[in-house]
Amino acid sequence: MNKLTKVGCSALCGSLAAISAANAGDLAVTGSAHVTYMSHGGETTGNPFGMQSSVGFSGSGELDNGWTFGFNIDETDTVAFSAARVNITMGGLGTIEFDGGNSGNGIAAYDNVLPTAWEEAHGAGLSGGVKTVLGVGGSDNIQYTTPTVLGTTINVTYAHEVGKADTADKAVSGSSNTSTGAGYDATIKINPSLGTEILSGLNLYAGGSVVEQYDNANPLEDKYELVGAVTYALGPVEVGAMWSGLYDGEEGGTGAYTGYKNHGFGVAFNVSDDLSVSYGEYQSRKAGYTNSNVQSGEDTRVVEVTSWQAAYTMGGASFRVADVKADNALWTAGDNEKATIISMGLAF
């Protein structure tokens, strides 16, 4: 009996090993290191050198029915957890993704899709305090992505409680003392090439977001965000323009302004396979104010950031430079700042 049991167990273990091998997925590790030098006009900067590193783990596999799954986890400096997401691609039924709040889903994916050699005009090191749309992207969310049909892809994203992120398994986020409830995002991307080469580089983007808000102390309304953009690439040149708007729902509340309007444009030119240059602008305008606050003048309501950039790639190394100018930074009239950022990026 003992012998039979032993034989049966060995056979079972062999079967399990075969099943495990047949269904095993792949795990890959990638990383990067980023060193910068920043000269910030007449500001006191102290040490101008900075460094940032990141490591990413990505896994993939396939189910018996042909569906595939993927997993990604990102870590930043000092091996600090950054974000995680799991996706299941269901063949012709689309993809479902569970995201821990890495700001990559929903309307946040289209906050700025303008062409650039390196970063957004406001993302190279001097933001000026401009506003961008976020929606539910920075919260635990679930996103469904349709298959691309006739060049059109639609995403629908839901967050049960906006503001909560990275909830552990077999756990809940706990009650929130904030005034934020559920959030809903919807985005669409269209590549209306119609089978022609001249339109193959045209892309249209649009998205909207609604976040429930409630506050017994203040008359809050729901928060709304909208974004739209168009980009077009022809040969070595790509141009783009975008518009977005935010309404924070503080109608008569404590905030002096209830919304923002943003617009920007960019143009990028690929000089060669390794060298590219770009110019971009991004502007945020305070779009409203409460009845209890007096409009304080046009010059304090607009922040504008402009940036010239160049990037050169040499194998796994990239060298970038950006010259950035921000007018009325942080909504302060006359606070015009300039910065030059030099960057070296290494990928492995």
Secondary structure as GFF3:
##gff-version 3
##sequence-region A 1 348
A	DSSP	alpha_helix	2	23	.	.	.	ID=ss1
A	DSSP	beta_strand	26	39	.	.	.	ID=ss2
A	DSSP	beta_strand	49	62	.	.	.	ID=ss3
A	DSSP	beta_strand	68	76	.	.	.	ID=ss4
A	DSSP	three_ten_helix	77	79	.	.	.	ID=ss5
A	DSSP	beta_strand	80	89	.	.	.	ID=ss6
A	DSSP	three_ten_helix	91	93	.	.	.	ID=ss7
A	DSSP	beta_strand	95	99	.	.	.	ID=ss8
A	DSSP	three_ten_helix	106	110	.	.	.	ID=ss9
A	DSSP	beta_strand	141	145	.	.	.	ID=ss10
A	DSSP	beta_strand	152	159	.	.	.	ID=ss11
A	DSSP	beta_strand	180	190	.	.	.	ID=ss12
A	DSSP	beta_strand	202	213	.	.	.	ID=ss13
A	DSSP	beta_strand	223	234	.	.	.	ID=ss14
A	DSSP	beta_strand	237	247	.	.	.	ID=ss15
A	DSSP	beta_strand	259	270	.	.	.	ID=ss16
A	DSSP	beta_strand	275	286	.	.	.	ID=ss17
A	DSSP	three_ten_helix	298	300	.	.	.	ID=ss18
A	DSSP	beta_strand	302	314	.	.	.	ID=ss19
A	DSSP	beta_strand	317	327	.	.	.	ID=ss20
A	DSSP	three_ten_helix	329	331	.	.	.	ID=ss21
A	DSSP	beta_strand	337	347	.	.	.	ID=ss22
###
